Amino acid sequence: MAKKSRNKSKVELTQQIARSREDLTLRLNRVREEADLSKKIRRSVRREPVPWIVGAIAVGLIITGIVTRKKKVIVDATRRGSKTKSALLETGLVLGVLRIAATLLKPVVMKFVEDKFRGYASRRPPGPKGF
């Protein structure tokens, strides 16, 4: 092989190197196209959008199912007693009293707020001199 390459002229070797470079460039471009995953995905979504939409919905449902999975709560049946019932009654009583108090105090609070805002509305900001 060494003898054959020696016998070739400089022009032939230059042409062979140029062809090799072109071939290498073409192969490298093909490898880049094959490795461009985002371009492949975009092209695939444009060609067949329905499977992609269905897949996205399925992935969303799976993630939602995993995230919102309910924790098991074990209730001790022996603890059911008057404590929970009395606490519920107390809470209901407090909420009822607060609702009645809010209903009775609403006119007083509204009057107070109106008086405060009237004081601000009656004041006018000073205008420019001469007006």
Long-range contacts (C-beta under 8 A, 24 or more apart in sequence): none
